[in-house]
Amino acid sequence: MKFGVLYGIGVGPGDPELMTLKGARVLQGCHHVFVPKARSENGSIALAIAGRYLRADSLIHELVFPMSDDSGELSQHWAQAARSVSDVVGMGEDACFLTLGDPLLYSTYIYLVRSLREKLPGLDVVTVPGITAFSAAAALAEFPIGEGRQRVVIIPASDDLDVIGEALAGGGTLILMKLGRRLNKVVDFIEQAGFLDRAVYVARAGLDGQQVEADLRKLRRQEQAADYLSILLVHTGV
Ligand SMILES: C[S@@+](CC[C@H](N)C(=O)[O-])C[C@H]1O[C@@H](n2cnc3c(N)ncnc32)[C@H](O)[C@@H]1O
């Protein structure tokens, strides 16, 4: 039997109008829709963004990908997700997998496709790109990402501040993602390095609770915990 096609659709960072026409069209054509979420009791952000483009008879399959650093726990969830998707495409049915932002930038979709290719060699996969969170953040903050020959470095916030220090020394623009609880530490580091006034913070771009902050000192006075869905953009001035 011929396998169904897996469509990986980037739904953009939050505003449903930032989902592409192609993403919406492909989603309309799929009965089986797989959506990622971080906890079984939470909703899927990607589904909330794309909800208006679902067809009436869409069958939603929720896949839990916990936010964990435990590689054993993560690989169990990835394997379960791959089984669920392969049960559908293995029967010849097409399926969509929705993902926040772009599917090929720090997304569980990457692991999913890798596992599926092992299980179902020859599976057709079509990836529909999405607007990344950093593009939306830059637009909200009117922050040019790169000009002329400037380099642009994306760093998934690491606890290793040396990585950020080296990037700052290297010049260009830094895009810091996955900050979460590390935010204050990273902001302190950027201040010590002398770049605080060249940085902006954007949280929950296009979602409820959106925040765009050019004065990073204010973040320290903020009561609520740093949002996982947040980005720092830093110009080094070189
Ligand atoms: C797992 S990565 C997903 C990246 C996504 N695939 C993309 O193309 O932007 C999650 C990180 O993306 C960023 N992010 C995603 N959505 C965001 C939003 N609406 N506002 C701000 N940052 C967001 C945050 O840095 C978050 O920690």
The ligand as an ORCA input file, in Angstrom:
! r2SCAN-3c Opt
* xyz 0 1
  C      10.929     25.430     20.246
  S      11.341     27.009     19.671
  C      10.284     27.155     18.281
  C      10.802     28.117     17.241
  C       9.869     28.212     16.045
  N       9.884     26.981     15.288
  C      10.187     29.388     15.141
  O      10.339     29.190     13.928
  O      10.259     30.509     15.629
  C      10.540     27.958     20.871
  C      11.147     29.343     20.991
  O      10.685     30.144     19.914
  C      10.472     31.472     20.359
  N       9.046     31.802     20.169
  C       8.120     31.003     19.602
  N       6.941     31.655     19.500
  C       7.136     32.890     20.015
  C       6.313     34.038     20.176
  N       5.034     34.036     19.778
  N       6.849     35.148     20.721
  C       8.148     35.173     21.107
  N       8.982     34.112     20.972
  C       8.478     32.994     20.446
  C      10.894     31.515     21.833
  O      12.244     31.907     21.899
  C      10.731     30.084     22.243
  O      11.536     29.775     23.356
*
